[in-house]
Amino acid sequence: MSSSSPEGPIAVSFEAGMARLEEISRELDSGETSLDRTIELMREGKGLEQALRAYLDRAAERLTAIEQGEMATLYEIVSIADPRPAQEAPGGHDPRAVPPPAPGQDDLFGAPDDVPF
């Protein structure tokens, strides 16, 4: 991973890239690396830093879009008494077949009955 690939960028997962960057940091912090090795590690580390930062920027853009309602998974809330025929959801179950809330639970998300809103 320390040399450039003539075919293009080296493919690495975010997690593997972070782990390698931490290894590089530990090796540089040890103070026991030669000048040539330091230069090699700095080159590799800078490439990883740029790739990881770009990946995080793209992830932040996707999260912002989701928070603004874009790219969200679409749902339709229907009444249990809805006379329309049930459409099977992926996985073969009726999306309207919702179990009743547990005692003391007012909704699907587990909010207790005494929540004031």
NUNU-706125 format. One record per residue: x, y negated, z of N, C-alpha, C, O in turn. Coordinates in steps of 0.05 Angstrom, whole numbers, plus 5000, padded with zeros to 4 digits. Each point is the difference from the previous one (the first is absolute). Layout:
% residues N
+--------+---------+------+---------+----------+-------+--------+---------+------+--------+---------+------+
| n_east | n_north | n_up | ca_east | ca_north | ca_up | c_east | c_north | c_up | o_east | o_north | o_up |
+--------+---------+------+---------+----------+-------+--------+---------+------+--------+---------+------+
|      X |       Y |    Z |       X |        Y |     Z |      X |       Y |    Z |      X |       Y |    Z |
...
+--------+---------+------+---------+----------+-------+--------+---------+------+--------+---------+------+
END
This chain:
% residues 117
+--------+---------+------+---------+----------+-------+--------+---------+------+--------+---------+------+
| n_east | n_north | n_up | ca_east | ca_north | ca_up | c_east | c_north | c_up | o_east | o_north | o_up |
+--------+---------+------+---------+----------+-------+--------+---------+------+--------+---------+------+
|   5016 |    5024 | 5000 |    4984 |     4976 |  5000 |   5017 |    4975 | 5000 |   4990 |    4978 | 4997 |
|   5036 |    5025 | 5006 |    5017 |     4977 |  5002 |   5010 |    4989 | 4973 |   5011 |    4978 | 4999 |
|   4984 |    5036 | 4980 |    5009 |     4990 |  4973 |   4975 |    4995 | 4983 |   4979 |    5012 | 5003 |
|   5025 |    4969 | 4978 |    4978 |     4993 |  4983 |   4995 |    5023 | 4980 |   5019 |    5014 | 4992 |
|   4957 |    4989 | 5000 |    4993 |     5020 |  4980 |   4998 |    4986 | 4973 |   4987 |    4980 | 4997 |
|   5027 |    5031 | 4983 |    4998 |     4988 |  4973 |   4972 |    5001 | 4988 |   4994 |    4985 | 4982 |
|   4989 |    5034 | 5028 |    4973 |     5003 |  4989 |   4981 |    4980 | 5012 |   4978 |    4996 | 4989 |
|   5029 |    4991 | 5032 |    4982 |     4980 |  5013 |   5001 |    5003 | 5030 |   5018 |    5011 | 5011 |
|   4962 |    4977 | 5002 |    5000 |     5000 |  5029 |   4997 |    5028 | 5012 |   4990 |    5018 | 4987 |
|   5021 |    4986 | 5037 |    4998 |     5025 |  5014 |   4973 |    5001 | 5013 |   4993 |    4982 | 5015 |
|   4992 |    5040 | 4980 |    4973 |     5003 |  5012 |   5004 |    5009 | 5029 |   5014 |    5019 | 5006 |
|   4972 |    4967 | 5012 |    5001 |     5007 |  5029 |   4974 |    4991 | 5013 |   4988 |    4980 | 4992 |
|   5002 |    5036 | 5027 |    4976 |     4991 |  5014 |   5006 |    4977 | 5019 |   5023 |    4996 | 5006 |
|   4957 |    4990 | 5002 |    5004 |     4978 |  5019 |   5013 |    5010 | 5025 |   5019 |    4988 | 5010 |
|   4970 |    5034 | 5001 |    5011 |     5011 |  5025 |   5029 |    5009 | 4997 |   5016 |    4994 | 5018 |
|   4991 |    5019 | 4960 |    5027 |     5009 |  4996 |   5019 |    4976 | 4996 |   5022 |    5000 | 5009 |
|   4968 |    4979 | 4977 |    5015 |     4976 |  4996 |   5006 |    4986 | 5027 |   5022 |    4990 | 5004 |
|   4958 |    5008 | 5013 |    5004 |     4988 |  5027 |   5020 |    5016 | 5016 |   5017 |    4989 | 5013 |
|   4980 |    5038 | 4986 |    5018 |     5017 |  5015 |   5029 |    4996 | 4991 |   5019 |    4998 | 5016 |
|   4985 |    5001 | 4957 |    5027 |     4996 |  4990 |   5011 |    4972 | 5007 |   5023 |    4998 | 5006 |
|   4960 |    4982 | 4993 |    5009 |     4973 |  5008 |   5009 |    5000 | 5029 |   5019 |    4986 | 5007 |
|   4966 |    5028 | 5010 |    5008 |     5002 |  5029 |   5027 |    5014 | 5003 |   5016 |    4992 | 5016 |
|   4988 |    5030 | 4968 |    5026 |     5014 |  5000 |   5023 |    4981 | 4992 |   5021 |    4999 | 5013 |
|   4974 |    4985 | 4966 |    5020 |     4981 |  4991 |   5006 |    4980 | 5021 |   5024 |    4994 | 5006 |
|   4955 |    4996 | 5007 |    5004 |     4980 |  5021 |   5017 |    5012 | 5023 |   5018 |    4986 | 5011 |
|   4975 |    5038 | 4997 |    5016 |     5013 |  5022 |   5029 |    5003 | 4993 |   5018 |    4995 | 5016 |
|   4987 |    5014 | 4959 |    5027 |     5004 |  4991 |   5016 |    4974 | 4999 |   5023 |    4999 | 5009 |
|   4964 |    4980 | 4982 |    5013 |     4974 |  4999 |   5005 |    4989 | 5028 |   5021 |    4988 | 5006 |
|   4959 |    5016 | 5012 |    5003 |     4990 |  5027 |   5021 |    5015 | 5016 |   5010 |    4990 | 5021 |
|   4998 |    5034 | 4970 |    5020 |     5015 |  5015 |   5027 |    4987 | 5000 |   5016 |    5004 | 5018 |
|   4989 |    4979 | 4962 |    5026 |     4986 |  4998 |   5023 |    5018 | 4992 |   5023 |    4992 | 5000 |
|   4970 |    5032 | 4991 |    5021 |     5019 |  4993 |   5000 |    5006 | 4969 |   5011 |    5020 | 4992 |
|   4978 |    4962 | 4992 |    5000 |     5005 |  4971 |   5022 |    4983 | 4987 |   5006 |    4978 | 5009 |
|   5005 |    5034 | 4970 |    5020 |     4986 |  4985 |   4987 |    4977 | 4984 |   4976 |    4999 | 4997 |
|   5040 |    4984 | 4992 |    4990 |     4978 |  4984 |   4985 |    5011 | 4975 |   4979 |    4990 | 4994 |
|   5033 |    5029 | 4993 |    4987 |     5012 |  4976 |   4974 |    5012 | 5007 |   4980 |    4997 | 4986 |
|   5019 |    5018 | 5036 |    4975 |     5013 |  5009 |   4979 |    4979 | 5008 |   4976 |    5003 | 4994 |
|   5033 |    4976 | 5019 |    4982 |     4978 |  5007 |   4987 |    4987 | 4976 |   4976 |    4995 | 4999 |
|   5040 |    5001 | 4980 |    4990 |     4988 |  4975 |   4980 |    5019 | 4987 |   4979 |    4992 | 4991 |
|   5027 |    5034 | 5009 |    4982 |     5020 |  4989 |   4973 |    5001 | 5015 |   4979 |    5000 | 4988 |
|   5023 |    5000 | 5039 |    4976 |     5000 |  5016 |   4984 |    4975 | 4997 |   4975 |    5001 | 4999 |
|   5038 |    4976 | 4999 |    4986 |     4974 |  4997 |   4985 |    5000 | 4973 |   4977 |    4990 | 4999 |
|   5036 |    5021 | 4980 |    4987 |     5000 |  4974 |   4975 |    5018 | 5001 |   4979 |    4992 | 4990 |
|   5024 |    5032 | 5022 |    4977 |     5018 |  5002 |   4978 |    4988 | 5018 |   4977 |    5001 | 4993 |
|   5031 |    4987 | 5029 |    4981 |     4988 |  5019 |   4985 |    4977 | 4987 |   4975 |    4998 | 5004 |
|   5038 |    4986 | 4981 |    4987 |     4977 |  4987 |   4979 |    5010 | 4980 |   4978 |    4989 | 4998 |
|   5029 |    5032 | 4987 |    4981 |     5011 |  4981 |   4976 |    5011 | 5014 |   4977 |    4996 | 4991 |
|   5028 |    5019 | 5031 |    4977 |     5010 |  5015 |   4983 |    4978 | 5012 |   4975 |    5001 | 4999 |
|   5038 |    4978 | 5012 |    4985 |     4978 |  5011 |   4982 |    4987 | 4980 |   4977 |    4995 | 5005 |
|   5033 |    5000 | 4971 |    4984 |     4988 |  4979 |   4976 |    5017 | 4992 |   4978 |    4991 | 4996 |
|   5028 |    5035 | 5001 |    4978 |     5019 |  4992 |   4979 |    5002 | 5022 |   4976 |    5000 | 4994 |
|   5033 |    5002 | 5031 |    4981 |     5002 |  5022 |   4984 |    4975 | 5004 |   4976 |    5001 | 5005 |
|   5037 |    4976 | 4992 |    4985 |     4975 |  5002 |   4979 |    4997 | 4978 |   4978 |    4991 | 5006 |
|   5029 |    5017 | 4970 |    4981 |     4998 |  4978 |   4976 |    5019 | 5005 |   4977 |    4993 | 4994 |
|   5029 |    5031 | 5016 |    4979 |     5019 |  5007 |   4981 |    4989 | 5021 |   4976 |    5002 | 4998 |
|   5036 |    4986 | 5023 |    4984 |     4988 |  5021 |   4983 |    4977 | 4990 |   4977 |    4996 | 5008 |
|   5034 |    4988 | 4974 |    4985 |     4977 |  4988 |   4976 |    5011 | 4985 |   4978 |    4989 | 5002 |
|   5026 |    5032 | 4982 |    4978 |     5012 |  4985 |   4979 |    5012 | 5019 |   4976 |    4997 | 4995 |
|   5033 |    5015 | 5026 |    4981 |     5011 |  5020 |   4984 |    4978 | 5013 |   4976 |    5003 | 5004 |
|   5037 |    4975 | 5003 |    4986 |     4977 |  5012 |   4979 |    4989 | 4981 |   4978 |    4992 | 5009 |
|   5028 |    5006 | 4965 |    4981 |     4991 |  4981 |   4976 |    5018 | 4999 |   4977 |    4991 | 4998 |
|   5027 |    5035 | 5002 |    4978 |     5019 |  5000 |   4983 |    4997 | 5025 |   4975 |    5001 | 4998 |
|   5038 |    4996 | 5025 |    4985 |     4997 |  5025 |   4983 |    4974 | 5000 |   4978 |    5000 | 5009 |
|   5034 |    4979 | 4981 |    4985 |     4975 |  4998 |   4976 |    5003 | 4982 |   4978 |    4990 | 5006 |
|   5025 |    5024 | 4971 |    4978 |     5004 |  4982 |   4978 |    5016 | 5014 |   4976 |    4995 | 4996 |
|   5032 |    5026 | 5019 |    4980 |     5016 |  5014 |   4986 |    4983 | 5021 |   4975 |    5002 | 5002 |
|   5040 |    4982 | 5013 |    4987 |     4983 |  5020 |   4981 |    4980 | 4988 |   4980 |    4992 | 5013 |
|   5024 |    5000 | 4962 |    4983 |     4981 |  4986 |   4976 |    5014 | 4986 |   4985 |    4987 | 4986 |
|   5014 |    5039 | 5018 |    4977 |     5015 |  4988 |   5006 |    5012 | 4973 |   4984 |    5015 | 4990 |
|   5039 |    4980 | 4999 |    5008 |     5012 |  4975 |   5012 |    5028 | 5006 |   5011 |    5004 | 5021 |
|   4986 |    5014 | 4961 |    5012 |     5026 |  5002 |   4988 |    5017 | 5023 |   5011 |    5021 | 5006 |
|   4968 |    4970 | 5006 |    4988 |     5015 |  5022 |   4985 |    5024 | 4989 |   4989 |    4999 | 4977 |
|   5009 |    5022 | 5038 |    4983 |     5022 |  4993 |   4971 |    4992 | 5002 |   4992 |    4988 | 5020 |
|   4993 |    5017 | 4959 |    4972 |     4991 |  5000 |   4982 |    5020 | 5014 |   5002 |    5025 | 4996 |
|   4980 |    4965 | 5020 |    4980 |     5017 |  5014 |   4973 |    4987 | 4995 |   4998 |    4976 | 4996 |
|   4982 |    5041 | 5006 |    4972 |     4990 |  4999 |   4987 |    5012 | 5025 |   5000 |    5024 | 5003 |
|   4989 |    4959 | 5013 |    4986 |     5009 |  5024 |   4971 |    5004 | 4993 |   4987 |    4982 | 4990 |
|   5003 |    5042 | 5015 |    4973 |     5007 |  4994 |   4986 |    5009 | 5026 |   5013 |    5008 | 5019 |
|   4961 |    4989 | 4981 |    4985 |     5009 |  5023 |   4997 |    5030 | 5000 |   4999 |    5012 | 4978 |
|   5000 |    5000 | 5045 |    4995 |     5029 |  5002 |   4973 |    5006 | 4988 |   4996 |    5022 | 4990 |
|   4985 |    4960 | 5011 |    4973 |     5004 |  4990 |   4998 |    4992 | 4970 |   4978 |    4999 | 4989 |
|   5045 |    4996 | 4998 |    5000 |     4992 |  4972 |   4988 |    5022 | 4983 |   5009 |    5023 | 5002 |
|   4970 |    4971 | 4982 |    4987 |     5021 |  4985 |   5016 |    5009 | 4975 |   4993 |    5020 | 4987 |
|   5028 |    4966 | 5006 |    5016 |     5008 |  4977 |   5013 |    5027 | 5004 |   5007 |    5007 | 5023 |
|   4996 |    5009 | 4956 |    5014 |     5025 |  5004 |   5029 |    4996 | 5008 |   5013 |    4981 | 4991 |
|   4997 |    5037 | 5026 |    5027 |     4998 |  5009 |   5020 |    5005 | 4978 |   4996 |    5018 | 4983 |
|   5025 |    4966 | 5016 |    5021 |     5004 |  4981 |   5024 |    5012 | 5016 |   5007 |    4989 | 5020 |
|   5003 |    5032 | 4969 |    5023 |     5012 |  5015 |   5024 |    4983 | 4997 |   5007 |    4990 | 4979 |
|   5006 |    5006 | 5044 |    5026 |     4986 |  5000 |   5022 |    5019 | 4995 |   4996 |    5025 | 5001 |
|   5028 |    4965 | 4993 |    5023 |     5018 |  4997 |   5002 |    5018 | 5025 |   4998 |    4990 | 5022 |
|   5006 |    5035 | 4974 |    5001 |     5019 |  5023 |   4974 |    5015 | 5003 |   4998 |    5018 | 5016 |
|   4981 |    4974 | 4968 |    4976 |     5015 |  5000 |   4981 |    4995 | 5023 |   4983 |    5017 | 5006 |
|   5018 |    4960 | 5007 |    4981 |     4995 |  5022 |   4983 |    4976 | 4993 |   5008 |    4982 | 4984 |
|   4969 |    5017 | 5028 |    4981 |     4978 |  4996 |   5010 |    4976 | 5016 |   5002 |    5001 | 5025 |
|   5005 |    4976 | 4962 |    5011 |     4977 |  5014 |   4980 |    4988 | 5020 |   5007 |    4985 | 5018 |
|   4967 |    5022 | 4978 |    4980 |     4989 |  5019 |   4996 |    5017 | 5024 |   4987 |    4992 | 5019 |
|   5025 |    5031 | 4981 |    4997 |     5019 |  5023 |   5019 |    4991 | 5022 |   5022 |    5012 | 5003 |
|   4970 |    4968 | 5012 |    5017 |     4990 |  5022 |   4990 |    5011 | 5026 |   4976 |    4998 | 5005 |
|   5041 |    5014 | 5011 |    4991 |     5010 |  5026 |   4991 |    4977 | 5018 |   5010 |    4978 | 4997 |
|   4970 |    5027 | 5020 |    4991 |     4979 |  5018 |   5023 |    4992 | 5019 |   5017 |    5016 | 5006 |
|   4982 |    4959 | 5004 |    5021 |     4992 |  5019 |   4998 |    5016 | 5026 |   4979 |    5009 | 5008 |
|   5044 |    4994 | 5004 |    5001 |     5014 |  5026 |   4987 |    4983 | 5021 |   4998 |    4975 | 4996 |
|   4992 |    5037 | 5026 |    4988 |     4984 |  5021 |   5019 |    4978 | 5010 |   5023 |    5005 | 5005 |
|   4967 |    4971 | 4997 |    5016 |     4977 |  5008 |   5016 |    4988 | 4978 |   5015 |    4981 | 5004 |
|   4982 |    5029 | 4972 |    5014 |     4989 |  4976 |   4978 |    4989 | 4981 |   4982 |    5014 | 4993 |
|   5021 |    4961 | 4999 |    4980 |     4987 |  4985 |   5004 |    5002 | 4970 |   4981 |    4997 | 4985 |
|   5043 |    5007 | 5006 |    5005 |     5000 |  4971 |   5021 |    5020 | 4991 |   5011 |    5015 | 5017 |
|   4994 |    4986 | 4957 |    5019 |     5019 |  4989 |   5029 |    4996 | 5009 |   5016 |    5018 | 4999 |
|   4990 |    4957 | 5011 |    5028 |     4993 |  5006 |   5005 |    5003 | 5030 |   5022 |    4993 | 5009 |
|   4959 |    5018 | 5006 |    5005 |     5005 |  5028 |   4995 |    4977 | 5019 |   5008 |    5002 | 5024 |
|   4979 |    4977 | 4967 |    4995 |     4978 |  5018 |   4979 |    5008 | 5020 |   4979 |    5011 | 4992 |
|   5025 |    4984 | 5033 |    4980 |     5007 |  5020 |   4974 |    4983 | 4998 |   5001 |    4978 | 4988 |
|   4978 |    5031 | 5023 |    4974 |     4986 |  4999 |   5002 |    4972 | 5013 |   4984 |    4983 | 4992 |
|   5034 |    5013 | 5026 |    5000 |     4974 |  5015 |   5017 |    4979 | 4987 |   5004 |    4979 | 5012 |
|   5005 |    5025 | 4963 |    5015 |     4979 |  4986 |   4981 |    4978 | 4992 |   4979 |    5006 | 4988 |
|   5027 |    4968 | 5019 |    4980 |     4979 |  4996 |   4996 |    4991 | 4972 |   4986 |    4979 | 4996 |
|   5025 |    5033 | 4984 |    4995 |     4991 |  4972 |   4989 |    5022 | 4983 |   4994 |    4996 | 4977 |
+--------+---------+------+---------+----------+-------+--------+---------+------+--------+---------+------+
END
